[in-house]
């Protein structure tokens, strides 16, 4: 929230509302992230031990379901936060997102340096 506050000059009321919203959502988000972490730990055993395609497939599906839940929750939170912004702040936020997207595209378009052949 500090980043948004610095860039968008949030009012005290907005800060209070954002904080309350984040505190309300935190336990559910924390649980989903912990579940995802546990799946990652289980997947690691198939990297470091005997690979089992069926078990990895099942864990990957569980992870995909958790990622879906996380994405829905994050989007809901971001939407609620966006609605609390003034029209000027919303415009600033859109510009910040456009700038971020431009940086991401620039980064993705960079070519990796050529790999030198081993001698």
C-alpha positions in Angstrom: 0.0 0.0 0.0 3.0 2.3 0.6 3.7 2.4 -3.2 0.2 3.4 -4.0 0.1 6.0 -1.3 3.3 7.5 -2.6 2.2 7.5 -6.2 -1.4 8.4 -5.8 -1.4 10.5 -2.6 -4.1 8.5 -0.9 -6.3 10.3 1.6 -6.4 9.1 5.2 -9.9 7.7 4.6 -8.6 5.7 1.6 -5.7 4.4 3.6 -8.0 3.3 6.4 -10.4 1.6 3.9 -7.5 -0.1 2.1 -6.0 -1.4 5.3 -9.4 -2.8 6.6 -9.9 -4.5 3.2 -6.5 -6.1 3.2 -6.8 -7.2 6.9 -10.1 -8.8 6.0 -8.7 -10.7 3.0 -5.3 -11.6 4.5 -6.3 -14.9 6.3 -7.9 -16.4 3.1 -5.0 -15.3 0.9 -2.5 -16.6 3.4 -4.2 -20.0 3.5 -4.3 -20.3 -0.3 -0.6 -19.4 -0.5 0.3 -21.9 2.2 -1.6 -24.6 0.4 0.2 -23.7 -2.9 3.6 -23.9 -1.0 2.7 -27.3 0.3 2.0 -28.5 -3.2 5.3 -27.1 -4.4 7.1 -29.0 -1.7 5.3 -32.2 -2.7 6.3 -31.6 -6.4 9.9 -31.2 -5.4 10.0 -34.9 -4.3 9.3 -35.9 -7.9 12.2 -33.7 -9.1 14.6 -35.1 -6.5 13.3 -38.6 -6.3 11.3 -41.0 -8.5 9.2 -39.2 -11.0 5.5 -40.3 -11.1 3.6 -38.7 -14.0 0.1 -39.4 -12.5 0.9 -38.0 -9.1 2.6 -34.9 -10.7 -0.4 -34.4 -12.9 -2.8 -34.6 -9.9 -0.7 -32.1 -7.9 -0.5 -29.8 -10.9 -4.3 -29.8 -11.2 -4.6 -29.0 -7.5 -2.1 -26.2 -7.9 -4.0 -24.8 -10.9 -7.2 -24.7 -8.9 -5.4 -22.9 -6.1 -4.0 -20.4 -8.6 -7.4 -19.8 -10.0 -8.7 -19.0 -6.5 -5.8 -16.7 -5.8 -6.3 -14.9 -9.1 -10.0 -14.4 -8.4 -9.3 -13.1 -4.9 -6.5 -10.8 -6.1 -8.7 -9.4 -8.9 -11.6 -8.8 -6.4 -9.3 -7.0 -4.0 -7.8 -4.8 -6.8 -11.2 -4.0 -8.1 -12.4 -3.0 -4.6 -9.3 -0.8 -4.2 -9.7 0.8 -7.6 -13.3 1.7 -6.8 -12.1 3.7 -3.8 -9.9 5.9 -5.9 -11.0 9.3 -7.2 -11.3 9.7 -11.0 -7.9 11.5 -11.0 -6.3 8.7 -9.0 -7.8 6.2 -11.4 -6.3 8.0 -14.3 -2.9 8.1 -12.6 -3.2 4.4 -11.8 -4.1 3.5 -15.4 -1.0 5.4 -16.6 1.2 3.6 -14.0 -0.2 0.3 -15.3 0.5 1.3 -18.9 4.0 2.3 -18.1 4.6 -1.0 -16.3 3.2 -2.9 -19.3 5.6 -1.0 -21.6 8.5 -1.9 -19.4 7.5 -5.6 -19.3 7.1 -5.7 -23.1 10.5 -4.0 -23.5 12.1 -6.6 -21.1 10.4 -9.5 -22.9 11.5 -8.3 -26.3 15.2 -8.1 -25.4 17.1 -10.9 -26.9 19.2 -13.2 -24.7 22.9 -12.9 -25.3 24.3 -15.6 -27.7 25.7 -18.7 -26.0 29.3 -19.2 -26.8 30.2 -22.7 -27.9 32.2 -24.8 -25.4 35.8 -25.4 -26.4 
